């Protein structure tokens, strides 16, 4: 089981998040709760924790400080910040500890769960032996799927105006092209930041301005869109479709596909051909 720790000093918010995660991920994760950074570190030391969801503003040891201590011991632990503070300085600090993402409260449930699906995948891959067949399969070259264009969600009028004036259009176009050309590989926000020669903190802010959601959510929805298009080809197996859109593990592909569409890949395909 994957160990997942929630740290938030707001009891009601922590309990709501715990209930959400227990309902959706309780069969795959052991979920722990901490009411501050000090307790989070104690639980981290006493248990096998692979994923941390940390509030930033907590009494005593805050979320950033707790993350820094964890990172000194574990370079691979997945760290996600969930905070009410939309401050660039916090985002920049989050990047210095190589946080997987920085989400704002109130959180979007689908966005958070897609992010956690990816965090669980990364944690499970690290637990596999080096000669695992799954790791070999994921490293094999993949065929290309049909192309589609990313779409931005509804944006505040000021950001929409920026698009009208062309200030963000070039950035959006570069991001769009990068995802379309690389979605079949194991890519991250860090890879995109290096490609665009931006700091991760600044790119994270730009990305959400351009698309209205985080990188992992956007990439996942794009991949699932590609998979849905390929489902129309009856001779291509679901396993091959998953590999083609970047999911070497068919079980992980099925979980993500159902998270986005509400249906398993096989049910989606069956319904497609009943129409």
C-alpha positions as CSV (number, residue, x, y, z in Angstrom):
1,X,0.0,0.0,0.0
2,X,1.1,3.6,-0.7
3,X,1.4,5.8,2.3
4,X,-0.3,9.2,1.9
5,X,-0.1,11.9,4.5
6,X,-2.4,15.0,4.8
7,X,-1.2,17.9,7.0
8,X,-3.6,20.8,7.6
9,X,-4.3,22.7,10.8
10,X,-7.9,23.4,9.7
11,X,-9.7,20.4,11.1
12,X,-12.8,20.7,9.0
13,X,-10.9,21.1,5.7
14,X,-8.6,18.2,6.7
15,X,-11.5,15.9,7.5
16,X,-13.3,16.8,4.2
17,X,-10.1,16.0,2.2
18,X,-9.5,12.8,4.2
19,X,-13.1,11.6,3.4
20,X,-12.7,12.4,-0.3
21,X,-9.4,10.6,-0.5
22,X,-10.6,7.6,1.5
23,X,-13.6,7.2,-0.7
24,X,-11.6,7.4,-4.0
25,X,-8.2,6.0,-3.0
26,X,-8.7,4.1,0.3
27,X,-8.3,0.7,-1.4
28,X,-4.8,1.7,-2.6
29,X,-3.4,4.1,0.0
30,X,-3.0,4.2,3.8
31,X,-4.1,7.7,4.6
32,X,-2.6,9.5,7.6
33,X,-3.7,12.9,9.1
34,X,-1.6,15.6,10.8
35,X,-2.7,18.9,12.3
36,X,0.6,20.7,11.9
37,X,4.1,20.4,10.4
38,X,5.6,18.9,13.5
39,X,3.1,16.1,13.7
40,X,3.5,15.5,10.0
41,X,7.2,14.9,10.4
42,X,6.6,12.6,13.3
43,X,4.2,10.5,11.2
44,X,6.6,10.6,8.3
45,X,9.4,9.2,10.5
46,X,7.2,6.5,12.0
47,X,5.5,5.3,8.8
48,X,6.3,4.5,5.2
49,X,5.0,7.7,3.6
50,X,5.3,8.1,-0.2
51,X,3.0,11.1,-0.9
52,X,2.6,14.3,1.2
53,X,-0.3,16.8,0.9
54,X,0.8,19.8,2.9
55,X,-1.0,23.1,3.8
56,X,1.6,25.9,3.9
57,X,0.4,28.1,6.7
58,X,0.5,25.9,9.9
59,X,1.6,26.8,13.4
60,X,5.1,25.9,14.5
61,X,6.7,24.1,11.5
62,X,4.9,25.2,8.4
63,X,4.4,23.2,5.2
64,X,7.4,24.5,3.4
65,X,9.7,23.8,6.4
66,X,8.3,20.3,6.8
67,X,8.8,19.6,3.1
68,X,12.4,20.8,3.3
69,X,13.1,18.3,6.1
70,X,11.4,15.5,4.2
71,X,13.3,16.3,1.0
72,X,16.6,16.1,2.8
73,X,15.8,12.4,3.6
74,X,13.9,11.4,0.5
75,X,14.6,12.9,-2.9
76,X,11.7,11.0,-4.5
77,X,8.8,11.6,-2.1
78,X,5.8,13.2,-4.0
79,X,5.0,16.5,-2.3
80,X,1.8,18.5,-3.1
81,X,1.0,21.8,-1.5
82,X,-2.7,22.7,-1.0
83,X,-3.1,26.2,0.3
84,X,-5.4,29.2,0.4
85,X,-2.5,31.6,-0.4
86,X,-2.1,32.5,-4.0
87,X,1.3,34.1,-3.6
88,X,4.1,33.7,-6.2
89,X,6.7,33.7,-3.4
90,X,5.1,30.5,-1.9
91,X,5.0,28.9,-5.4
92,X,8.7,29.7,-5.8
93,X,9.5,28.1,-2.4
94,X,7.4,25.1,-3.4
95,X,9.5,24.6,-6.5
96,X,12.8,24.7,-4.5
97,X,11.7,21.5,-2.7
98,X,10.7,20.0,-6.0
99,X,7.0,19.9,-5.2
100,X,4.9,18.0,-7.7
101,X,2.3,20.8,-7.7
102,X,0.9,23.8,-5.8
103,X,-3.0,23.8,-5.7
104,X,-5.2,26.4,-4.3
105,X,-8.2,26.0,-1.9
106,X,-11.0,25.3,-2.4
107,X,-9.5,22.4,-4.4
108,X,-11.1,21.0,-7.6
109,X,-11.7,17.3,-6.7
110,X,-11.1,16.0,-10.2
111,X,-7.9,18.0,-10.6
112,X,-6.6,16.8,-7.3
113,X,-7.5,13.2,-7.9
114,X,-5.8,13.2,-11.3
115,X,-2.7,14.6,-9.7
116,X,-2.8,11.9,-7.0
117,X,-3.2,9.2,-9.6
118,X,0.1,10.4,-11.1
119,X,1.7,10.6,-7.7
120,X,0.6,7.0,-6.9
121,X,1.9,5.8,-10.3
122,X,5.3,7.4,-9.6
123,X,5.4,5.9,-6.1
124,X,4.5,2.4,-7.3
125,X,7.1,2.6,-10.1
126,X,9.8,3.4,-7.4
127,X,8.8,0.3,-5.5
128,X,9.2,-2.0,-8.5
129,X,12.5,-4.0,-8.8
130,X,14.9,-2.6,-11.4
131,X,14.4,-5.5,-13.8
132,X,10.6,-5.2,-13.7
133,X,8.9,-6.1,-17.0
134,X,6.6,-3.1,-16.6
135,X,9.5,-0.7,-16.4
136,X,11.0,-2.3,-19.5
137,X,7.6,-2.0,-21.3
138,X,7.2,1.7,-20.4
139,X,10.6,2.5,-21.8
140,X,9.8,1.0,-25.2
141,X,9.2,3.4,-28.2
142,X,5.6,4.2,-28.7
143,X,3.6,4.8,-31.9
144,X,1.8,8.1,-32.5
145,X,-1.9,8.6,-32.0
146,X,-4.1,11.1,-34.0
147,X,-3.5,14.8,-33.2
148,X,-5.9,17.1,-31.4
149,X,-5.6,20.7,-30.0
150,X,-5.6,21.6,-26.4
151,X,-8.4,23.9,-25.2
152,X,-8.4,26.4,-22.4
153,X,-11.1,26.5,-19.8
154,X,-13.1,29.6,-19.1
155,X,-10.8,32.3,-17.9
156,X,-11.3,35.6,-16.0
157,X,-11.9,38.5,-18.4
158,X,-8.4,40.1,-17.7
159,X,-6.7,36.8,-18.8
160,X,-9.0,36.5,-21.8
161,X,-8.0,40.0,-22.7
162,X,-4.4,39.0,-22.6
163,X,-5.1,36.3,-25.2
164,X,-7.0,38.9,-27.3
165,X,-3.9,41.1,-27.2
166,X,-1.6,38.2,-28.0
167,X,0.5,38.5,-24.8
168,X,0.1,34.8,-23.8
169,X,-0.7,33.4,-27.2
170,X,2.9,32.5,-28.0
171,X,3.4,30.8,-24.6
172,X,0.2,28.9,-25.0
173,X,1.2,27.8,-28.5
174,X,4.6,26.5,-27.3
175,X,3.0,24.6,-24.5
176,X,0.4,23.2,-26.8
177,X,3.0,22.0,-29.3
178,X,5.2,20.5,-26.6
179,X,2.4,18.4,-25.2
180,X,1.1,17.3,-28.6
181,X,4.6,16.2,-29.6
182,X,5.6,14.5,-26.3
183,X,2.4,13.3,-24.5
184,X,3.3,9.7,-25.3
185,X,6.4,9.9,-23.1
186,X,6.9,10.3,-19.4
187,X,7.0,14.1,-19.2
188,X,6.6,16.5,-16.3
189,X,6.3,20.2,-15.6
190,X,10.0,20.2,-15.0
191,X,10.7,18.9,-18.5
192,X,8.4,21.6,-20.0
193,X,10.2,24.3,-17.9
194,X,13.6,23.2,-19.2
195,X,12.2,23.1,-22.8
196,X,10.9,26.7,-22.5
197,X,13.8,28.0,-20.5
198,X,11.5,29.2,-17.7
199,X,11.7,28.7,-13.9
200,X,9.2,26.1,-12.8
201,X,7.4,28.6,-10.5
202,X,6.9,31.1,-13.3
203,X,5.8,28.4,-15.8
204,X,3.3,27.0,-13.3
205,X,1.7,30.4,-13.0
206,X,1.7,30.9,-16.8
207,X,0.3,27.4,-17.4
208,X,-2.7,28.1,-15.3
209,X,-3.2,31.4,-17.0
210,X,-3.2,29.7,-20.3
211,X,-5.3,26.6,-19.6
212,X,-7.1,27.2,-16.3
213,X,-5.8,24.0,-14.7
214,X,-2.5,22.4,-13.8
215,X,-0.1,20.6,-16.0
216,X,-0.9,17.0,-14.8
217,X,-4.6,17.5,-15.3
218,X,-4.2,19.0,-18.7
219,X,-1.8,16.3,-19.9
220,X,-4.1,13.6,-18.6
221,X,-7.2,15.0,-20.2
222,X,-5.3,15.3,-23.5
223,X,-4.1,11.7,-23.3
224,X,-7.6,10.5,-22.6
225,X,-8.9,12.5,-25.5
226,X,-6.4,10.7,-27.8
227,X,-7.4,7.4,-26.3
228,X,-11.1,8.1,-27.0
229,X,-10.3,8.9,-30.6
230,X,-8.3,5.6,-31.0
231,X,-11.2,3.6,-29.5
232,X,-13.0,4.1,-32.8
233,X,-10.5,1.7,-34.4
234,X,-11.8,-1.8,-33.4
235,X,-8.7,-3.6,-34.5
236,X,-6.5,-1.8,-31.9
237,X,-6.4,-3.3,-28.4
238,X,-7.1,-1.2,-25.4
239,X,-3.7,-2.2,-24.0
240,X,-2.0,-0.8,-27.2
241,X,-4.1,2.3,-27.0
242,X,-3.0,2.9,-23.4
243,X,0.7,2.5,-24.4
244,X,0.2,4.7,-27.4
245,X,-1.0,7.6,-25.3
246,X,1.7,7.3,-22.6
247,X,0.4,4.6,-20.2
248,X,2.6,1.5,-20.2
249,X,0.7,0.1,-17.3
250,X,-2.8,-1.0,-18.6
251,X,-4.2,-1.0,-15.0
252,X,-3.1,2.6,-14.5
253,X,-4.5,3.6,-17.9
254,X,-7.9,2.1,-16.9
255,X,-8.0,4.0,-13.6
256,X,-7.1,7.3,-15.2
257,X,-9.5,6.8,-18.1
258,X,-12.4,6.0,-15.6
259,X,-11.4,9.0,-13.5
260,X,-11.8,11.3,-16.4
261,X,-14.8,9.7,-18.3
262,X,-16.6,7.9,-15.5
263,X,-16.3,4.6,-17.6
264,X,-13.7,1.9,-18.0
265,X,-12.0,1.8,-21.4
266,X,-13.8,-1.4,-22.3
267,X,-17.2,0.0,-21.3
268,X,-16.6,3.2,-23.2
269,X,-15.6,1.2,-26.3
270,X,-18.6,-1.1,-26.0
271,X,-21.0,1.9,-25.8
272,X,-19.3,3.5,-28.7
273,X,-20.1,0.5,-31.0
274,X,-23.6,0.2,-29.7
275,X,-24.5,3.6,-31.1
